[in-house]
Amino acid sequence: MFVMTMDQRASSGGPDRVTALVDGLNGPSPGEGPGRGILRPFQRTAGDEVQGVVERADTVVGIALSAARSGHWSVGLGVGPVRHPLPAETRAGAGPAFEHARRAVERAKHSPGHLAVSGPESAGDHGAELLEAIEASLQLLAELEFRRSPEGQEAGRRMDAGGTQREAAEELGVSQQAISSRLRSGLWGESRRLASVVSAMLARVDRLVDQDQDAVDQDDEDRPRGSGGQS
């Protein structure tokens, strides 16, 4: 399971961006229905912080890179089990994935791309190596997304939405050659291939920690009633 915690950067000197972010994340993505792997909706947790529970690795990567592209958010990604049953309110959730997300977002504030990933040690050496590779790759992608030119961003958004270069050219009022040039100079194709690889690695880590979910579920069954669900 994945928990994402995002904290607005430089919030004291700018507008509150939480409402717009939450509305955008919880609405349907272009080309997709609402069931795109967001298990519990993104909500404001405290101040300028947003948190959500996601079960699809590709959705996690897409959200992280979109946040990085804006330059307004520090993004922490926690990988691990959560306590079941999950409450309807994301902010009421608990479990290791939430704890990892908290640690990750604090590190993200001082990390390349303002993005960090944290997961359980129980994933073993292979899992730790995967997490390190995922974090480094996401930080590289985050920096690339943020530094891409506005024209490259516009062209890339239309391609991400499932359009063709010809359609993007018609919508933007430029030649197809111009769209191709913008995508090449912004390394759009290369970044999307790397994002796909990162999504696959993230899904592998999620499978590695599935056994931790069993342990958390057993702990919840053994917990005396009335002892509370959060740690």
ZIQUIKA-V910936 format. One record per run of one state. SS is the DSSP state (A for helix, B for strand, O for the rest). FROM is the first residue (numbers start at 1). LEN is the number of residues. If there is no record, write none. Layout:
ss: {SS/SS}
from: {FROM/FROM}
len: {LEN/LEN}
//
This chain:
ss: {O/B/O/A/O/A/O/B/O/B/O/A/O/B/O/A/O/A/O/A/B/O/A/O/A/O/A/O/A/O/A/O/A/O}
from: {1/2/9/11/14/18/27/38/47/49/55/57/71/73/80/90/93/96/109/112/115/120/121/148/150/161/165/173/176/186/188/209/210/223}
len: {1/7/2/3/4/9/11/9/2/6/2/14/2/7/10/3/3/13/3/3/5/1/27/2/11/4/8/3/10/2/21/1/13/9}
//
